[in-house]
Amino acid sequence: MLNRNANLANLKAGYLFPEIARLRRDFAALNPDAKIISLGVGNTTEPILPAINHGLAAGAQALGTIEGYSGYSDEGLLALRERISTLWYKGMFSADEIFISDGAKCDIGRLQLLFGSDVPVVVQDPSYPVYVDGSVLIGAAGAWIGTGYKGITYLACTEENGYFPDLSKVPHNALIYFCSPNNPTGAVATKEQLRELVCAAQESGSLIVFDAAYAEYIRDPALPKTIFEVEGGIDCALEVNSFSKSAGFTGVRLGWTVVPKTLKYACGARINSDWSRVVGTIFNGASNIAQAGGLAALTPQGLAEIRELSDYYLGNAALIRDTLLNAGVSCIGGDNSPYIWAHFPARDSWEVFRELLEHCHLVTTPGSGFGPAGESFIRFSAFGHRAVIEEACRRLAAYYTSLKGGWEKSHD
C-alpha cells in the first residue's frame, strides 16, 4: 500500500469553512424550524448584473460557432490580460506578466510550487486560512504546536497595533503573505504602511504575495488598491486578485496573478518564467466563458455594475457594523471591506459562534479559525440579500436587549 503524504497529516482536522457548514447542518437537524441566516462564509448572493451576464452568455454562444470557438488559453486571453493591465495597473505590466486563473484562492495554493518546502513563511495573524494550509501541504510548515504551525512566523495584527504587524520579526529570505483589505479583519493598510512592508521585504530579501481580492471595496481614495502603487513593490512582490467578490464570480471562478519580470530568485532566474512553466504544466487556463464575462466586467458598463454591487454589500456591512456598535460591541471593517471584525473580550470565539447560532440562528465565523490572534473575535460577512441582513440585525439587536450586563456577561 502507498504511504500517505505526511504533510496532510500535519493539517488540523477540518478546513474552517466546511467545519462551520457541518455545525450548521447539525444545528438545523436538531432545530428543523429554525430559519438560519448565514453571515459566515464570504460567498456572494446577488445575481450577476446585466452587462456582465450578457458577456458570459455571449461567450458561451460564441463557442458554438466556427468563428467564435476557442480552446486552451493557459495564461489567459490576451485581450483580458491587456485590459487588466490598463485598468488596474495603468499599463505598467505587459500581458505576459499577467496570468488569468480560476480564482485567487487557486493561485495562492499553486504559488508555493515556486518556492518549495524550505522557504520560511510569514502570515498576518489573523489571516486567510489558505496561506497557512497551503504552506503545510507543500511542507514549508510542520505540525501544529499549540497556537500555530511550526515553521510559520505569525505577525499579530491586533487592536493595540492598529491591525498592522511588527515587521521587524520577518525572517530573511521569507515568503510574506499580506492581504489588504484584510480577510478577516477588514483592516486596510495605508500607503505608508505598505511602504514599510516593501522596505521590510527588500531588507530581508523576502518576497510578498499580496492578496488584493477585496480592493474594489476600498472607498477612501487615500488607501492603495495594489502593492504596485508603492515604489519598490514591483521588485519584491507579486499580486493575486479576483473577480469573485467584485463582480460576483464566486461560482464562475476567475482571477489573475501579476508576476513582474523584475522578480528573481537568489540564483538570478526569473520567477515569471517559472510561473509560466507551472501554469502551462498543471493548468490549462480559466474557462473561456468566464473570461468573456471578465472582459464584459471591465467595460465602462461592467465597471459601473461592479461599483453598484460592491456598494450594495458595503451597505449591508454598514447595517451590521452599526447594529453591533449600538449593542456595545467593538468592531472594525465594513467601510472599505465587506467584513466586520467584532471583539468579544475574554470570550472563546467558538463559544460565541455557538451562542449566536443557538440564540439568533445566525452563522458567523469564529476568529480563532483565522489564527491565534483571532481568539475572542467573530467575523461577520456582509454578503447577503438586504432583507436577510436586516432580519439578522433585528435578531442581533433583540438578543442584546435581552441580555443583562451585555455581551461580555452573556455566558455567565
Rosetta blueprint (number, residue, H / E / L):
1 M L
2 L L
3 N L
4 R L
5 N L
6 A H
7 N H
8 L H
9 A H
10 N H
11 L L
12 K L
13 A L
14 G L
15 Y L
16 L H
17 F H
18 P H
19 E H
20 I H
21 A H
22 R H
23 L H
24 R H
25 R H
26 D H
27 F H
28 A H
29 A H
30 L H
31 N L
32 P L
33 D L
34 A L
35 K L
36 I L
37 I E
38 S E
39 L L
40 G L
41 V L
42 G L
43 N L
44 T L
45 T L
46 E L
47 P L
48 I L
49 L L
50 P H
51 A H
52 I H
53 N H
54 H H
55 G H
56 L H
57 A H
58 A H
59 G H
60 A H
61 Q H
62 A H
63 L L
64 G L
65 T L
66 I L
67 E L
68 G L
69 Y L
70 S L
71 G L
72 Y L
73 S L
74 D L
75 E L
76 G L
77 L L
78 L H
79 A H
80 L H
81 R H
82 E H
83 R H
84 I H
85 S H
86 T H
87 L H
88 W H
89 Y H
90 K L
91 G L
92 M L
93 F L
94 S L
95 A H
96 D H
97 E H
98 I E
99 F E
100 I E
101 S E
102 D L
103 G L
104 A H
105 K H
106 C H
107 D H
108 I H
109 G H
110 R H
111 L H
112 Q H
113 L H
114 L H
115 F L
116 G L
117 S L
118 D L
119 V L
120 P L
121 V E
122 V E
123 V E
124 Q E
125 D E
126 P L
127 S L
128 Y L
129 P H
130 V H
131 Y H
132 V H
133 D H
134 G H
135 S H
136 V H
137 L H
138 I H
139 G L
140 A L
141 A L
142 G L
143 A L
144 W E
145 I L
146 G L
147 T L
148 G L
149 Y E
150 K L
151 G L
152 I E
153 T E
154 Y E
155 L E
156 A E
157 C L
158 T L
159 E L
160 E L
161 N L
162 G L
163 Y L
164 F L
165 P L
166 D L
167 L H
168 S H
169 K H
170 V L
171 P L
172 H L
173 N L
174 A L
175 L E
176 I E
177 Y E
178 F E
179 C E
180 S L
181 P L
182 N L
183 N L
184 P L
185 T L
186 G L
187 A L
188 V L
189 A L
190 T L
191 K H
192 E H
193 Q H
194 L H
195 R H
196 E H
197 L H
198 V H
199 C H
200 A H
201 A H
202 Q H
203 E H
204 S H
205 G L
206 S L
207 L E
208 I E
209 V E
210 F E
211 D E
212 A L
213 A L
214 Y L
215 A H
216 E H
217 Y H
218 I L
219 R L
220 D L
221 P L
222 A L
223 L L
224 P L
225 K L
226 T L
227 I H
228 F H
229 E H
230 V L
231 E L
232 G L
233 G H
234 I H
235 D H
236 C L
237 A E
238 L E
239 E E
240 V E
241 N E
242 S E
243 F L
244 S L
245 K L
246 S L
247 A L
248 G L
249 F L
250 T L
251 G L
252 V L
253 R L
254 L L
255 G E
256 W E
257 T E
258 V E
259 V L
260 P L
261 K L
262 T L
263 L L
264 K E
265 Y L
266 A L
267 C L
268 G L
269 A L
270 R E
271 I H
272 N H
273 S H
274 D H
275 W H
276 S H
277 R H
278 V H
279 V H
280 G H
281 T H
282 I H
283 F L
284 N L
285 G L
286 A L
287 S L
288 N H
289 I H
290 A H
291 Q H
292 A H
293 G H
294 G H
295 L H
296 A H
297 A H
298 L L
299 T L
300 P H
301 Q H
302 G H
303 L H
304 A H
305 E H
306 I H
307 R H
308 E H
309 L H
310 S H
311 D H
312 Y H
313 Y H
314 L H
315 G H
316 N H
317 A H
318 A H
319 L H
320 I H
321 R H
322 D H
323 T H
324 L H
325 L H
326 N H
327 A L
328 G L
329 V L
330 S E
331 C E
332 I E
333 G E
334 G L
335 D L
336 N L
337 S L
338 P L
339 Y E
340 I E
341 W E
342 A E
343 H E
344 F L
345 P L
346 A L
347 R L
348 D L
349 S H
350 W H
351 E H
352 V H
353 F H
354 R H
355 E H
356 L H
357 L H
358 E H
359 H H
360 C H
361 H L
362 L E
363 V E
364 T L
365 T E
366 P E
367 G H
368 S H
369 G H
370 F H
371 G L
372 P H
373 A H
374 G H
375 E L
376 S L
377 F E
378 I E
379 R E
380 F E
381 S E
382 A L
383 F L
384 G L
385 H L
386 R H
387 A H
388 V H
389 I H
390 E H
391 E H
392 A H
393 C H
394 R H
395 R H
396 L H
397 A H
398 A H
399 Y H
400 Y H
401 T H
402 S H
403 L L
404 K L
405 G L
406 G L
407 W H
408 E H
409 K H
410 S L
411 H L
412 D L
